[in-house]
Amino acid sequence: MKIGVLALQGAFIEHIQILQALGVEARPVRLPAELEGLDGLIIPGGESTTIGKLAATYGLLEPIRRMAEAGKLIWGTCAGLILLAREVEGGAPPCLGLMDIRVRRNAFGRQVASFEAALPIPALDAIAGPGEQGRPFHAVFIRAPQIVQAGDGVTTLARLEDGTIVAAQQGNLLATAFHPELTTDTRFHRYFLARARKP
Ligand code: GLN
């Protein structure tokens, strides 16, 4: 199992460290050739315009789209979710446009631009270890986006109490508006790896 983490800008080191702690080979990806032989890819949080522009400059967008078409698992966290979206409100960075979601950037306003929430995420029970069953996920939101609309093929994994969608999945695409790599709860990474392992 070899997972790539897009390492152009943002919180990529934290993802690499969690993958390594879970015994998985993790490769920072900066160039198209580094996508070869990967079983999955994580696009981290950071600044989506910067990541999108750099990805376009390095010629990474098209090879990542091909990877998704080949059925490889791709997970975007926060800015990574924005890059996965088919539609971005209010000025889109260069995007992959893979996932049938409309996204609003910096959707929580300045006062509450960053906050934390305990989210029930029933899908994580599929990989839960002892004591983890049913446990809410401590989600860290940093100037986070919202999924304001999701197509028919998209499954919602988590919502805030007011109904806002903050985690979703469409086939081999996974998106979280929050940052599981900034906590010690590895369930989301294990959920991703379990799906990447499926043929
Ligand atoms: N606000 C950032 C953006 O729009 C995303 C924030 C994050 O990744 N933590 O790119």
Residues whose N, C-alpha, C, O or C-beta is under 5 A from the ligand:
A	BS01	LIG	G45 G46 E47 S48 T49 T77 C78 A79 R105 N106 I142 R143 A144
